[in-house]
Amino acid sequence: MTVTVPGSDVPRMLLVDPAVLRDPFTAYGAAREQHPVARLLAPGVRPMWALTRYQDSRAMLNSPQFQFTVDSLTIRPDMPDSGLAYLESMLIDGDVHRRLRRLVAPAFTPRHADRLREPMTAIVDTLLDELESRVAGGRVDMLEHFARPLPMDVLCGLMGIPDDDRPLWRSYGAAVSVGEGDRWSEVMPGVLDSTRRAIEGRRAEPGDDLISDLVRVQEADGDRLSDTEITGLIWLIMVAASTTADFLANAVLALLTHPAQLASLRSGATPMPRAVEELLRWCSLNVISIPRYASADVELLGVPIRAGDPVVSVLVAANRDPRVFADPDRLDFDRPPGTPGSLTFAHGPHICIGAALARVLVDVALTRLLGRFPDLALGVDQQELRRIKDPGTWRLESLPITLRRPESPLWILRNGLETQENQGGPSKG
Ligand code: HEM
């Protein structure tokens, strides 16, 4: 799985090695314990330096020596060209990035996210009705019929996307989540059109939403914020938010395969926000960060890095660094107060702007899902579940679940008697 860079003890890993794709936690964990730096290779991609330990990752993600550049945007090879053009203004380090982030920050504070709890609950409950109506043969795919539409429905409300356009955004969110570049490209023009229409609509009739706020800033600010920038910003936020769907599926799977932790959550012994924090650490969605590029020659943890070399943090390895988290492979809702936060939302100038919103959204979704279905269980054997072959993210293809307990011996065998406490990585239990 790992070999060593000749002449050094830096491990070399193939990003698309089936063992790495199957269980990135174990593969990158082994590299982390061998050396703080790894060399990541993939066909057709420039070799990247990777930091696998928590403190080193935090320092790199926050260091001006490592910058987002145009090259950082190629991280998702399925990204349509029209999307790349928009990402440039928002993501590349510099004044534009700082200004746009400052403008949208008020809509994404923890306090604002908490104020959205009630409308989110209404959206979650409607989607749970839909989920129930989709059950076929006793099972339903919660990823397709609950988790994927959820962030888009919530974000459309927050942004001020007109109701008529929401199905379009849902299908876009699904295409992004599934990671099919062709489908992204097909839906992209409609989505950009919808954003432009929403901007015009809010200009004519402002409301209590993010697009109206941005239009107000634009009017107060002369020509500093262009319609193109607003469109790009809205689109980026929507794309980034759709990742919440995949994390939610990871979280539900983790709970359904950890009966003791699930029971502690159901009994109220573990408060939901604490569980969400540990789930974020344990089954984080992004395997590696977006690459940064060294702005000058530098020595990093004893390894010479050349100006322009790409450097990433392996977030899943940092989140399970035993130097920071005791018994790190264990899903443990009782970690002591003061345990550092995970790097699931990264760190530094590009730290996920939607982190507070994602936390509340996952909290509400899990609370309502578990509350409504006391017998919720996996609808297939865990070994049958498939992951999307994407070295950047840890995503399920689908997550079939059963909502109610059928009186069937097979169900009892699978979910009642056979479920074992999983102490290892997600692929181990
Ligand atoms: C559990 C769900 C989510 C996860 C795991 C996640 C993870 C991340 C990570 C790791 C980054 C930084 C990437 C890097 O620097 O290499 C990021 C950036 C970002 N996220 Fe999230 N995210 C989630 C939900 C959301 C939501 C709900 C929104 C919007 C409401 C959002 C909007 C963004 C934006 C706009 C950025 C770019 C920030 C910048 O470059 O300044 N994310 N996210």
Boltz pocket constraint, residues with backbone or C-beta under 6 A from the ligand:
constraints:
  - pocket:
      binder: B
      contacts: [[A, 90], [A, 91], [A, 101], [A, 151], [A, 155], [A, 236], [A, 237], [A, 238], [A, 240], [A, 241], [A, 242], [A, 243], [A, 244], [A, 247], [A, 284], [A, 285], [A, 286], [A, 288], [A, 289], [A, 290], [A, 291], [A, 343], [A, 344], [A, 345], [A, 346], [A, 347], [A, 349], [A, 350], [A, 351], [A, 352], [A, 353], [A, 354], [A, 355], [A, 357], [A, 358]]
      max_distance: 6.0
